[in-house]
Amino acid sequence: MTEYGIPIISPDWMVLLKYLAGRGKDEMDLMWLLREPGLVDRNRVLEIIEGLMGPAAFWAKQDMRSVFLEADFLDEKDRS
């Protein structure tokens, strides 16, 4: 994706990069990205993992689903 000739990373790929970086700031950014309504296509994130890892993607996808649940939990907690 480009904007004015400048390459821009999609939110789906940004989720993966933040997840892999794993620093405190990246984890906070990751939770923010996942909690923004309509910003990240979670199924697409899982498809990207599958495309990168093939059959070995099972555990990585399970771990990412756990991250999704954590973001949903935090979102629900904030609404209460």
N, CA, C and O atoms as a Maestro MAE file, in Angstrom:
{
 s_m_m2io_version
 :::
 2.0.0
}

f_m_ct {
 s_m_title
 :::
 protein
 m_atom[320] {
  # First column is atom index #
  i_m_mmod_type
  r_m_x_coord
  r_m_y_coord
  r_m_z_coord
  i_m_residue_number
  s_m_chain_name
  s_m_pdb_residue_name
  s_m_pdb_atom_name
  i_m_atomic_number
  :::
  1 25 0.849 -1.157 0.000 1 A "MET " " N  " 7
  2 3 0.000 0.000 0.000 1 A "MET " " CA " 6
  3 2 0.906 1.235 0.000 1 A "MET " " C  " 6
  4 15 1.893 1.275 0.736 1 A "MET " " O  " 8
  5 25 0.587 2.226 -0.805 2 A "THR " " N  " 7
  6 3 1.386 3.451 -0.798 2 A "THR " " CA " 6
  7 2 0.490 4.665 -0.708 2 A "THR " " C  " 6
  8 15 -0.661 4.651 -1.147 2 A "THR " " O  " 8
  9 25 1.023 5.674 -0.151 3 A "GLU " " N  " 7
  10 3 0.358 6.965 -0.049 3 A "GLU " " CA " 6
  11 2 1.367 8.003 -0.519 3 A "GLU " " C  " 6
  12 15 2.407 8.196 0.111 3 A "GLU " " O  " 8
  13 25 1.064 8.659 -1.612 4 A "TYR " " N  " 7
  14 3 1.968 9.663 -2.168 4 A "TYR " " CA " 6
  15 2 3.350 9.072 -2.465 4 A "TYR " " C  " 6
  16 15 4.366 9.751 -2.315 4 A "TYR " " O  " 8
  17 25 3.382 7.802 -2.888 5 A "GLY " " N  " 7
  18 3 4.641 7.156 -3.222 5 A "GLY " " CA " 6
  19 2 5.437 6.658 -2.026 5 A "GLY " " C  " 6
  20 15 6.558 6.176 -2.184 5 A "GLY " " O  " 8
  21 25 4.867 6.770 -0.834 6 A "ILE " " N  " 7
  22 3 5.546 6.329 0.381 6 A "ILE " " CA " 6
  23 2 4.927 5.000 0.812 6 A "ILE " " C  " 6
  24 15 3.717 4.935 1.028 6 A "ILE " " O  " 8
  25 25 5.726 3.943 0.942 7 A "PRO " " N  " 7
  26 3 5.161 2.666 1.383 7 A "PRO " " CA " 6
  27 2 4.603 2.767 2.803 7 A "PRO " " C  " 6
  28 15 5.233 3.336 3.695 7 A "PRO " " O  " 8
  29 25 3.425 2.209 2.989 8 A "ILE " " N  " 7
  30 3 2.768 2.222 4.299 8 A "ILE " " CA " 6
  31 2 2.412 0.791 4.659 8 A "ILE " " C  " 6
  32 15 1.877 0.053 3.832 8 A "ILE " " O  " 8
  33 25 2.704 0.402 5.879 9 A "ILE " " N  " 7
  34 3 2.395 -0.946 6.341 9 A "ILE " " CA " 6
  35 2 0.932 -0.998 6.783 9 A "ILE " " C  " 6
  36 15 0.414 -0.038 7.354 9 A "ILE " " O  " 8
  37 25 0.275 -2.119 6.516 10 A "SER " " N  " 7
  38 3 -1.123 -2.270 6.919 10 A "SER " " CA " 6
  39 2 -1.199 -2.532 8.421 10 A "SER " " C  " 6
  40 15 -0.233 -3.015 9.012 10 A "SER " " O  " 8
  41 25 -2.333 -2.218 9.044 11 A "PRO " " N  " 7
  42 3 -2.492 -2.512 10.469 11 A "PRO " " CA " 6
  43 2 -2.327 -4.003 10.783 11 A "PRO " " C  " 6
  44 15 -1.855 -4.364 11.861 11 A "PRO " " O  " 8
  45 25 -2.718 -4.869 9.836 12 A "ASP " " N  " 7
  46 3 -2.585 -6.311 10.064 12 A "ASP " " CA " 6
  47 2 -1.111 -6.710 10.194 12 A "ASP " " C  " 6
  48 15 -0.744 -7.478 11.083 12 A "ASP " " O  " 8
  49 25 -0.284 -6.187 9.311 13 A "TRP " " N  " 7
  50 3 1.161 -6.455 9.389 13 A "TRP " " CA " 6
  51 2 1.774 -5.763 10.601 13 A "TRP " " C  " 6
  52 15 2.696 -6.301 11.213 13 A "TRP " " O  " 8
  53 25 1.278 -4.579 10.958 14 A "MET " " N  " 7
  54 3 1.807 -3.868 12.129 14 A "MET " " CA " 6
  55 2 1.576 -4.699 13.398 14 A "MET " " C  " 6
  56 15 2.427 -4.733 14.287 14 A "MET " " O  " 8
  57 25 0.425 -5.364 13.473 15 A "VAL " " N  " 7
  58 3 0.152 -6.244 14.612 15 A "VAL " " CA " 6
  59 2 1.235 -7.315 14.714 15 A "VAL " " C  " 6
  60 15 1.751 -7.580 15.800 15 A "VAL " " O  " 8
  61 25 1.573 -7.922 13.596 16 A "LEU " " N  " 7
  62 3 2.604 -8.968 13.617 16 A "LEU " " CA " 6
  63 2 3.966 -8.417 14.018 16 A "LEU " " C  " 6
  64 15 4.683 -9.039 14.801 16 A "LEU " " O  " 8
  65 25 4.321 -7.268 13.490 17 A "LEU " " N  " 7
  66 3 5.619 -6.686 13.837 17 A "LEU " " CA " 6
  67 2 5.693 -6.300 15.310 17 A "LEU " " C  " 6
  68 15 6.713 -6.522 15.963 17 A "LEU " " O  " 8
  69 25 4.621 -5.727 15.828 18 A "LYS " " N  " 7
  70 3 4.594 -5.361 17.248 18 A "LYS " " CA " 6
  71 2 4.653 -6.610 18.131 18 A "LYS " " C  " 6
  72 15 5.332 -6.626 19.157 18 A "LYS " " O  " 8
  73 25 3.943 -7.637 17.722 19 A "TYR " " N  " 7
  74 3 3.947 -8.894 18.463 19 A "TYR " " CA " 6
  75 2 5.354 -9.489 18.500 19 A "TYR " " C  " 6
  76 15 5.827 -9.912 19.555 19 A "TYR " " O  " 8
  77 25 6.007 -9.519 17.364 20 A "LEU " " N  " 7
  78 3 7.347 -10.105 17.290 20 A "LEU " " CA " 6
  79 2 8.385 -9.285 18.044 20 A "LEU " " C  " 6
  80 15 9.315 -9.850 18.619 20 A "LEU " " O  " 8
  81 25 8.241 -7.965 18.050 21 A "ALA " " N  " 7
  82 3 9.205 -7.120 18.753 21 A "ALA " " CA " 6
  83 2 9.135 -7.373 20.257 21 A "ALA " " C  " 6
  84 15 10.166 -7.481 20.921 21 A "ALA " " O  " 8
  85 25 7.917 -7.468 20.792 22 A "GLY " " N  " 7
  86 3 7.715 -7.889 22.168 22 A "GLY " " CA " 6
  87 2 8.199 -6.965 23.273 22 A "GLY " " C  " 6
  88 15 8.180 -7.349 24.442 22 A "GLY " " O  " 8
  89 25 8.629 -5.767 22.935 23 A "ARG " " N  " 7
  90 3 9.034 -4.830 23.987 23 A "ARG " " CA " 6
  91 2 7.784 -4.265 24.657 23 A "ARG " " C  " 6
  92 15 6.681 -4.384 24.124 23 A "ARG " " O  " 8
  93 25 7.956 -3.653 25.820 24 A "GLY " " N  " 7
  94 3 6.819 -3.095 26.554 24 A "GLY " " CA " 6
  95 2 5.992 -2.138 25.716 24 A "GLY " " C  " 6
  96 15 4.767 -2.254 25.675 24 A "GLY " " O  " 8
  97 25 6.637 -1.203 25.053 25 A "LYS " " N  " 7
  98 3 5.931 -0.227 24.212 25 A "LYS " " CA " 6
  99 2 5.213 -0.931 23.063 25 A "LYS " " C  " 6
  100 15 4.096 -0.558 22.706 25 A "LYS " " O  " 8
  101 25 5.845 -1.937 22.488 26 A "ASP " " N  " 7
  102 3 5.224 -2.675 21.389 26 A "ASP " " CA " 6
  103 2 3.990 -3.431 21.861 26 A "ASP " " C  " 6
  104 15 2.992 -3.501 21.143 26 A "ASP " " O  " 8
  105 25 4.051 -3.991 23.054 27 A "GLU " " N  " 7
  106 3 2.888 -4.699 23.591 27 A "GLU " " CA " 6
  107 2 1.728 -3.730 23.826 27 A "GLU " " C  " 6
  108 15 0.574 -4.065 23.558 27 A "GLU " " O  " 8
  109 25 2.031 -2.540 24.324 28 A "MET " " N  " 7
  110 3 0.986 -1.526 24.503 28 A "MET " " CA " 6
  111 2 0.397 -1.120 23.151 28 A "MET " " C  " 6
  112 15 -0.819 -0.996 23.013 28 A "MET " " O  " 8
  113 25 1.255 -0.915 22.164 29 A "ASP " " N  " 7
  114 3 0.788 -0.569 20.819 29 A "ASP " " CA " 6
  115 2 -0.068 -1.685 20.233 29 A "ASP " " C  " 6
  116 15 -1.090 -1.427 19.598 29 A "ASP " " O  " 8
  117 25 0.360 -2.930 20.453 30 A "LEU " " N  " 7
  118 3 -0.366 -4.090 19.951 30 A "LEU " " CA " 6
  119 2 -1.781 -4.129 20.527 30 A "LEU " " C  " 6
  120 15 -2.748 -4.339 19.796 30 A "LEU " " O  " 8
  121 25 -1.896 -3.929 21.820 31 A "MET " " N  " 7
  122 3 -3.221 -3.925 22.457 31 A "MET " " CA " 6
  123 2 -4.073 -2.783 21.912 31 A "MET " " C  " 6
  124 15 -5.273 -2.952 21.693 31 A "MET " " O  " 8
  125 25 -3.460 -1.624 21.693 32 A "TRP " " N  " 7
  126 3 -4.209 -0.494 21.139 32 A "TRP " " CA " 6
  127 2 -4.722 -0.831 19.738 32 A "TRP " " C  " 6
  128 15 -5.893 -0.609 19.431 32 A "TRP " " O  " 8
  129 25 -3.850 -1.360 18.902 33 A "LEU " " N  " 7
  130 3 -4.246 -1.708 17.531 33 A "LEU " " CA " 6
  131 2 -5.418 -2.684 17.525 33 A "LEU " " C  " 6
  132 15 -6.371 -2.511 16.766 33 A "LEU " " O  " 8
  133 25 -5.345 -3.706 18.369 34 A "LEU " " N  " 7
  134 3 -6.377 -4.734 18.384 34 A "LEU " " CA " 6
  135 2 -7.689 -4.252 18.989 34 A "LEU " " C  " 6
  136 15 -8.742 -4.836 18.729 34 A "LEU " " O  " 8
  137 25 -7.637 -3.203 19.785 35 A "ARG " " N  " 7
  138 3 -8.854 -2.706 20.434 35 A "ARG " " CA " 6
  139 2 -9.558 -1.614 19.629 35 A "ARG " " C  " 6
  140 15 -10.679 -1.230 19.963 35 A "ARG " " O  " 8
  141 25 -8.926 -1.118 18.593 36 A "GLU " " N  " 7
  142 3 -9.557 -0.103 17.750 36 A "GLU " " CA " 6
  143 2 -10.587 -0.773 16.833 36 A "GLU " " C  " 6
  144 15 -10.230 -1.640 16.036 36 A "GLU " " O  " 8
  145 25 -11.863 -0.377 16.941 37 A "PRO " " N  " 7
  146 3 -12.911 -1.028 16.146 37 A "PRO " " CA " 6
  147 2 -12.643 -0.934 14.638 37 A "PRO " " C  " 6
  148 15 -12.420 0.148 14.096 37 A "PRO " " O  " 8
  149 25 -12.672 -2.087 13.987 38 A "GLY " " N  " 7
  150 3 -12.548 -2.143 12.532 38 A "GLY " " CA " 6
  151 2 -11.170 -1.871 11.957 38 A "GLY " " C  " 6
  152 15 -11.021 -1.817 10.737 38 A "GLY " " O  " 8
  153 25 -10.163 -1.697 12.794 39 A "LEU " " N  " 7
  154 3 -8.830 -1.360 12.293 39 A "LEU " " CA " 6
  155 2 -8.077 -2.596 11.788 39 A "LEU " " C  " 6
  156 15 -7.479 -2.572 10.713 39 A "LEU " " O  " 8
  157 25 -8.114 -3.659 12.565 40 A "VAL " " N  " 7
  158 3 -7.339 -4.856 12.244 40 A "VAL " " CA " 6
  159 2 -8.282 -5.990 11.845 40 A "VAL " " C  " 6
  160 15 -9.279 -6.256 12.516 40 A "VAL " " O  " 8
  161 25 -7.948 -6.641 10.756 41 A "ASP " " N  " 7
  162 3 -8.672 -7.837 10.332 41 A "ASP " " CA " 6
  163 2 -7.954 -9.033 10.949 41 A "ASP " " C  " 6
  164 15 -6.932 -9.489 10.437 41 A "ASP " " O  " 8
  165 25 -8.493 -9.528 12.037 42 A "ARG " " N  " 7
  166 3 -7.834 -10.603 12.786 42 A "ARG " " CA " 6
  167 2 -7.688 -11.873 11.951 42 A "ARG " " C  " 6
  168 15 -6.682 -12.574 12.055 42 A "ARG " " O  " 8
  169 25 -8.676 -12.166 11.134 43 A "ASN " " N  " 7
  170 3 -8.558 -13.335 10.261 43 A "ASN " " CA " 6
  171 2 -7.406 -13.167 9.282 43 A "ASN " " C  " 6
  172 15 -6.699 -14.126 8.977 43 A "ASN " " O  " 8
  173 25 -7.220 -11.955 8.795 44 A "ARG " " N  " 7
  174 3 -6.103 -11.684 7.880 44 A "ARG " " CA " 6
  175 2 -4.767 -11.874 8.593 44 A "ARG " " C  " 6
  176 15 -3.823 -12.406 8.008 44 A "ARG " " O  " 8
  177 25 -4.681 -11.447 9.847 45 A "VAL " " N  " 7
  178 3 -3.450 -11.648 10.627 45 A "VAL " " CA " 6
  179 2 -3.124 -13.142 10.692 45 A "VAL " " C  " 6
  180 15 -1.976 -13.542 10.495 45 A "VAL " " O  " 8
  181 25 -4.138 -13.960 10.970 46 A "LEU " " N  " 7
  182 3 -3.924 -15.407 11.038 46 A "LEU " " CA " 6
  183 2 -3.550 -15.979 9.669 46 A "LEU " " C  " 6
  184 15 -2.735 -16.897 9.583 46 A "LEU " " O  " 8
  185 25 -4.135 -15.445 8.608 47 A "GLU " " N  " 7
  186 3 -3.777 -15.879 7.249 47 A "GLU " " CA " 6
  187 2 -2.325 -15.543 6.923 47 A "GLU " " C  " 6
  188 15 -1.626 -16.337 6.293 47 A "GLU " " O  " 8
  189 25 -1.878 -14.378 7.347 48 A "ILE " " N  " 7
  190 3 -0.487 -13.983 7.104 48 A "ILE " " CA " 6
  191 2 0.455 -14.942 7.826 48 A "ILE " " C  " 6
  192 15 1.453 -15.385 7.257 48 A "ILE " " O  " 8
  193 25 0.136 -15.261 9.074 49 A "ILE " " N  " 7
  194 3 0.958 -16.211 9.831 49 A "ILE " " CA " 6
  195 2 1.012 -17.546 9.094 49 A "ILE " " C  " 6
  196 15 2.080 -18.139 8.941 49 A "ILE " " O  " 8
  197 25 -0.148 -18.010 8.641 50 A "GLU " " N  " 7
  198 3 -0.213 -19.282 7.898 50 A "GLU " " CA " 6
  199 2 0.628 -19.213 6.633 50 A "GLU " " C  " 6
  200 15 1.340 -20.161 6.302 50 A "GLU " " O  " 8
  201 25 0.546 -18.093 5.926 51 A "GLY " " N  " 7
  202 3 1.311 -17.936 4.698 51 A "GLY " " CA " 6
  203 2 2.812 -17.918 4.934 51 A "GLY " " C  " 6
  204 15 3.584 -18.412 4.112 51 A "GLY " " O  " 8
  205 25 3.215 -17.354 6.047 52 A "LEU " " N  " 7
  206 3 4.642 -17.277 6.360 52 A "LEU " " CA " 6
  207 2 5.195 -18.604 6.884 52 A "LEU " " C  " 6
  208 15 6.330 -18.972 6.580 52 A "LEU " " O  " 8
  209 25 4.393 -19.314 7.666 53 A "MET " " N  " 7
  210 3 4.900 -20.490 8.374 53 A "MET " " CA " 6
  211 2 4.384 -21.817 7.842 53 A "MET " " C  " 6
  212 15 4.921 -22.869 8.188 53 A "MET " " O  " 8
  213 25 3.359 -21.786 7.014 54 A "GLY " " N  " 7
  214 3 2.805 -23.028 6.480 54 A "GLY " " CA " 6
  215 2 2.279 -23.931 7.582 54 A "GLY " " C  " 6
  216 15 1.660 -23.452 8.533 54 A "GLY " " O  " 8
  217 25 2.516 -25.230 7.467 55 A "PRO " " N  " 7
  218 3 1.994 -26.182 8.450 55 A "PRO " " CA " 6
  219 2 2.509 -25.948 9.870 55 A "PRO " " C  " 6
  220 15 1.869 -26.370 10.833 55 A "PRO " " O  " 8
  221 25 3.641 -25.290 10.010 56 A "ALA " " N  " 7
  222 3 4.207 -25.028 11.340 56 A "ALA " " CA " 6
  223 2 3.515 -23.869 12.049 56 A "ALA " " C  " 6
  224 15 3.921 -23.498 13.151 56 A "ALA " " O  " 8
  225 25 2.496 -23.299 11.453 57 A "ALA " " N  " 7
  226 3 1.846 -22.102 11.993 57 A "ALA " " CA " 6
  227 2 0.877 -22.387 13.127 57 A "ALA " " C  " 6
  228 15 0.412 -21.448 13.774 57 A "ALA " " O  " 8
  229 25 0.560 -23.632 13.390 58 A "PHE " " N  " 7
  230 3 -0.479 -23.949 14.368 58 A "PHE " " CA " 6
  231 2 -0.276 -23.244 15.706 58 A "PHE " " C  " 6
  232 15 -1.182 -22.564 16.185 58 A "PHE " " O  " 8
  233 25 0.893 -23.396 16.312 59 A "TRP " " N  " 7
  234 3 1.123 -22.822 17.640 59 A "TRP " " CA " 6
  235 2 1.222 -21.306 17.597 59 A "TRP " " C  " 6
  236 15 0.775 -20.631 18.524 59 A "TRP " " O  " 8
  237 25 1.797 -20.766 16.540 60 A "ALA " " N  " 7
  238 3 1.871 -19.309 16.411 60 A "ALA " " CA " 6
  239 2 0.469 -18.720 16.296 60 A "ALA " " C  " 6
  240 15 0.186 -17.671 16.874 60 A "ALA " " O  " 8
  241 25 -0.410 -19.393 15.551 61 A "LYS " " N  " 7
  242 3 -1.791 -18.917 15.420 61 A "LYS " " CA " 6
  243 2 -2.532 -19.037 16.751 61 A "LYS " " C  " 6
  244 15 -3.317 -18.158 17.106 61 A "LYS " " O  " 8
  245 25 -2.286 -20.119 17.487 62 A "GLN " " N  " 7
  246 3 -2.909 -20.269 18.799 62 A "GLN " " CA " 6
  247 2 -2.456 -19.155 19.742 62 A "GLN " " C  " 6
  248 15 -3.262 -18.600 20.489 62 A "GLN " " O  " 8
  249 25 -1.169 -18.834 19.704 63 A "ASP " " N  " 7
  250 3 -0.648 -17.768 20.555 63 A "ASP " " CA " 6
  251 2 -1.251 -16.420 20.167 63 A "ASP " " C  " 6
  252 15 -1.574 -15.613 21.039 63 A "ASP " " O  " 8
  253 25 -1.404 -16.173 18.871 64 A "MET " " N  " 7
  254 3 -2.002 -14.917 18.428 64 A "MET " " CA " 6
  255 2 -3.467 -14.845 18.853 64 A "MET " " C  " 6
  256 15 -3.952 -13.773 19.214 64 A "MET " " O  " 8
  257 25 -4.171 -15.965 18.814 65 A "ARG " " N  " 7
  258 3 -5.559 -15.971 19.296 65 A "ARG " " CA " 6
  259 2 -5.617 -15.603 20.780 65 A "ARG " " C  " 6
  260 15 -6.563 -14.946 21.217 65 A "ARG " " O  " 8
  261 25 -4.619 -16.019 21.552 66 A "SER " " N  " 7
  262 3 -4.544 -15.642 22.969 66 A "SER " " CA " 6
  263 2 -4.353 -14.135 23.117 66 A "SER " " C  " 6
  264 15 -4.919 -13.520 24.021 66 A "SER " " O  " 8
  265 25 -3.566 -13.549 22.241 67 A "VAL " " N  " 7
  266 3 -3.365 -12.097 22.247 67 A "VAL " " CA " 6
  267 2 -4.690 -11.400 21.916 67 A "VAL " " C  " 6
  268 15 -5.037 -10.394 22.535 67 A "VAL " " O  " 8
  269 25 -5.425 -11.936 20.942 68 A "PHE " " N  " 7
  270 3 -6.733 -11.373 20.607 68 A "PHE " " CA " 6
  271 2 -7.658 -11.403 21.826 68 A "PHE " " C  " 6
  272 15 -8.348 -10.426 22.116 68 A "PHE " " O  " 8
  273 25 -7.662 -12.541 22.538 69 A "LEU " " N  " 7
  274 3 -8.512 -12.660 23.727 69 A "LEU " " CA " 6
  275 2 -8.108 -11.663 24.810 69 A "LEU " " C  " 6
  276 15 -8.963 -11.083 25.480 69 A "LEU " " O  " 8
  277 25 -6.810 -11.471 24.976 70 A "GLU " " N  " 7
  278 3 -6.331 -10.496 25.963 70 A "GLU " " CA " 6
  279 2 -6.815 -9.090 25.615 70 A "GLU " " C  " 6
  280 15 -7.250 -8.344 26.492 70 A "GLU " " O  " 8
  281 25 -6.738 -8.733 24.338 71 A "ALA " " N  " 7
  282 3 -7.214 -7.416 23.901 71 A "ALA " " CA " 6
  283 2 -8.716 -7.282 24.139 71 A "ALA " " C  " 6
  284 15 -9.181 -6.233 24.584 71 A "ALA " " O  " 8
  285 25 -9.472 -8.334 23.848 72 A "ASP " " N  " 7
  286 3 -10.922 -8.308 24.078 72 A "ASP " " CA " 6
  287 2 -11.240 -8.183 25.560 72 A "ASP " " C  " 6
  288 15 -12.155 -7.455 25.946 72 A "ASP " " O  " 8
  289 25 -10.479 -8.899 26.394 73 A "PHE " " N  " 7
  290 3 -10.676 -8.817 27.837 73 A "PHE " " CA " 6
  291 2 -10.419 -7.397 28.336 73 A "PHE " " C  " 6
  292 15 -11.214 -6.853 29.102 73 A "PHE " " O  " 8
  293 25 -9.319 -6.802 27.908 74 A "LEU " " N  " 7
  294 3 -9.012 -5.423 28.331 74 A "LEU " " CA " 6
  295 2 -10.074 -4.447 27.864 74 A "LEU " " C  " 6
  296 15 -10.446 -3.525 28.590 74 A "LEU " " O  " 8
  297 25 -10.559 -4.651 26.652 75 A "ASP " " N  " 7
  298 3 -11.604 -3.779 26.127 75 A "ASP " " CA " 6
  299 2 -12.877 -3.891 26.956 75 A "ASP " " C  " 6
  300 15 -13.492 -2.883 27.302 75 A "ASP " " O  " 8
  301 25 -13.263 -5.111 27.270 76 A "GLU " " N  " 7
  302 3 -14.467 -5.345 28.086 76 A "GLU " " CA " 6
  303 2 -14.286 -4.777 29.488 76 A "GLU " " C  " 6
  304 15 -15.206 -4.179 30.046 76 A "GLU " " O  " 8
  305 25 -13.103 -4.965 30.052 77 A "LYS " " N  " 7
  306 3 -12.806 -4.442 31.395 77 A "LYS " " CA " 6
  307 2 -12.919 -2.920 31.419 77 A "LYS " " C  " 6
  308 15 -13.457 -2.354 32.371 77 A "LYS " " O  " 8
  309 25 -12.424 -2.265 30.395 78 A "ASP " " N  " 7
  310 3 -12.499 -0.801 30.334 78 A "ASP " " CA " 6
  311 2 -13.929 -0.300 30.206 78 A "ASP " " C  " 6
  312 15 -14.255 0.787 30.684 78 A "ASP " " O  " 8
  313 25 -14.784 -1.088 29.563 79 A "ARG " " N  " 7
  314 3 -16.184 -0.678 29.387 79 A "ARG " " CA " 6
  315 2 -17.010 -0.861 30.653 79 A "ARG " " C  " 6
  316 15 -18.053 -0.229 30.813 79 A "ARG " " O  " 8
  317 25 -16.539 -1.737 31.562 80 A "SER " " N  " 7
  318 3 -17.295 -2.025 32.798 80 A "SER " " CA " 6
  319 2 -17.148 -0.910 33.807 80 A "SER " " C  " 6
  320 15 -17.714 -0.986 34.898 80 A "SER " " O  " 8
  :::
 }
 m_bond[319] {
  # First column is bond index #
  i_m_from
  i_m_to
  i_m_order
  :::
  1 1 2 1
  2 2 3 1
  3 3 4 2
  4 3 5 1
  5 5 6 1
  6 6 7 1
  7 7 8 2
  8 7 9 1
  9 9 10 1
  10 10 11 1
  11 11 12 2
  12 11 13 1
  13 13 14 1
  14 14 15 1
  15 15 16 2
  16 15 17 1
  17 17 18 1
  18 18 19 1
  19 19 20 2
  20 19 21 1
  21 21 22 1
  22 22 23 1
  23 23 24 2
  24 23 25 1
  25 25 26 1
  26 26 27 1
  27 27 28 2
  28 27 29 1
  29 29 30 1
  30 30 31 1
  31 31 32 2
  32 31 33 1
  33 33 34 1
  34 34 35 1
  35 35 36 2
  36 35 37 1
  37 37 38 1
  38 38 39 1
  39 39 40 2
  40 39 41 1
  41 41 42 1
  42 42 43 1
  43 43 44 2
  44 43 45 1
  45 45 46 1
  46 46 47 1
  47 47 48 2
  48 47 49 1
  49 49 50 1
  50 50 51 1
  51 51 52 2
  52 51 53 1
  53 53 54 1
  54 54 55 1
  55 55 56 2
  56 55 57 1
  57 57 58 1
  58 58 59 1
  59 59 60 2
  60 59 61 1
  61 61 62 1
  62 62 63 1
  63 63 64 2
  64 63 65 1
  65 65 66 1
  66 66 67 1
  67 67 68 2
  68 67 69 1
  69 69 70 1
  70 70 71 1
  71 71 72 2
  72 71 73 1
  73 73 74 1
  74 74 75 1
  75 75 76 2
  76 75 77 1
  77 77 78 1
  78 78 79 1
  79 79 80 2
  80 79 81 1
  81 81 82 1
  82 82 83 1
  83 83 84 2
  84 83 85 1
  85 85 86 1
  86 86 87 1
  87 87 88 2
  88 87 89 1
  89 89 90 1
  90 90 91 1
  91 91 92 2
  92 91 93 1
  93 93 94 1
  94 94 95 1
  95 95 96 2
  96 95 97 1
  97 97 98 1
  98 98 99 1
  99 99 100 2
  100 99 101 1
  101 101 102 1
  102 102 103 1
  103 103 104 2
  104 103 105 1
  105 105 106 1
  106 106 107 1
  107 107 108 2
  108 107 109 1
  109 109 110 1
  110 110 111 1
  111 111 112 2
  112 111 113 1
  113 113 114 1
  114 114 115 1
  115 115 116 2
  116 115 117 1
  117 117 118 1
  118 118 119 1
  119 119 120 2
  120 119 121 1
  121 121 122 1
  122 122 123 1
  123 123 124 2
  124 123 125 1
  125 125 126 1
  126 126 127 1
  127 127 128 2
  128 127 129 1
  129 129 130 1
  130 130 131 1
  131 131 132 2
  132 131 133 1
  133 133 134 1
  134 134 135 1
  135 135 136 2
  136 135 137 1
  137 137 138 1
  138 138 139 1
  139 139 140 2
  140 139 141 1
  141 141 142 1
  142 142 143 1
  143 143 144 2
  144 143 145 1
  145 145 146 1
  146 146 147 1
  147 147 148 2
  148 147 149 1
  149 149 150 1
  150 150 151 1
  151 151 152 2
  152 151 153 1
  153 153 154 1
  154 154 155 1
  155 155 156 2
  156 155 157 1
  157 157 158 1
  158 158 159 1
  159 159 160 2
  160 159 161 1
  161 161 162 1
  162 162 163 1
  163 163 164 2
  164 163 165 1
  165 165 166 1
  166 166 167 1
  167 167 168 2
  168 167 169 1
  169 169 170 1
  170 170 171 1
  171 171 172 2
  172 171 173 1
  173 173 174 1
  174 174 175 1
  175 175 176 2
  176 175 177 1
  177 177 178 1
  178 178 179 1
  179 179 180 2
  180 179 181 1
  181 181 182 1
  182 182 183 1
  183 183 184 2
  184 183 185 1
  185 185 186 1
  186 186 187 1
  187 187 188 2
  188 187 189 1
  189 189 190 1
  190 190 191 1
  191 191 192 2
  192 191 193 1
  193 193 194 1
  194 194 195 1
  195 195 196 2
  196 195 197 1
  197 197 198 1
  198 198 199 1
  199 199 200 2
  200 199 201 1
  201 201 202 1
  202 202 203 1
  203 203 204 2
  204 203 205 1
  205 205 206 1
  206 206 207 1
  207 207 208 2
  208 207 209 1
  209 209 210 1
  210 210 211 1
  211 211 212 2
  212 211 213 1
  213 213 214 1
  214 214 215 1
  215 215 216 2
  216 215 217 1
  217 217 218 1
  218 218 219 1
  219 219 220 2
  220 219 221 1
  221 221 222 1
  222 222 223 1
  223 223 224 2
  224 223 225 1
  225 225 226 1
  226 226 227 1
  227 227 228 2
  228 227 229 1
  229 229 230 1
  230 230 231 1
  231 231 232 2
  232 231 233 1
  233 233 234 1
  234 234 235 1
  235 235 236 2
  236 235 237 1
  237 237 238 1
  238 238 239 1
  239 239 240 2
  240 239 241 1
  241 241 242 1
  242 242 243 1
  243 243 244 2
  244 243 245 1
  245 245 246 1
  246 246 247 1
  247 247 248 2
  248 247 249 1
  249 249 250 1
  250 250 251 1
  251 251 252 2
  252 251 253 1
  253 253 254 1
  254 254 255 1
  255 255 256 2
  256 255 257 1
  257 257 258 1
  258 258 259 1
  259 259 260 2
  260 259 261 1
  261 261 262 1
  262 262 263 1
  263 263 264 2
  264 263 265 1
  265 265 266 1
  266 266 267 1
  267 267 268 2
  268 267 269 1
  269 269 270 1
  270 270 271 1
  271 271 272 2
  272 271 273 1
  273 273 274 1
  274 274 275 1
  275 275 276 2
  276 275 277 1
  277 277 278 1
  278 278 279 1
  279 279 280 2
  280 279 281 1
  281 281 282 1
  282 282 283 1
  283 283 284 2
  284 283 285 1
  285 285 286 1
  286 286 287 1
  287 287 288 2
  288 287 289 1
  289 289 290 1
  290 290 291 1
  291 291 292 2
  292 291 293 1
  293 293 294 1
  294 294 295 1
  295 295 296 2
  296 295 297 1
  297 297 298 1
  298 298 299 1
  299 299 300 2
  300 299 301 1
  301 301 302 1
  302 302 303 1
  303 303 304 2
  304 303 305 1
  305 305 306 1
  306 306 307 1
  307 307 308 2
  308 307 309 1
  309 309 310 1
  310 310 311 1
  311 311 312 2
  312 311 313 1
  313 313 314 1
  314 314 315 1
  315 315 316 2
  316 315 317 1
  317 317 318 1
  318 318 319 1
  319 319 320 2
  :::
 }
}
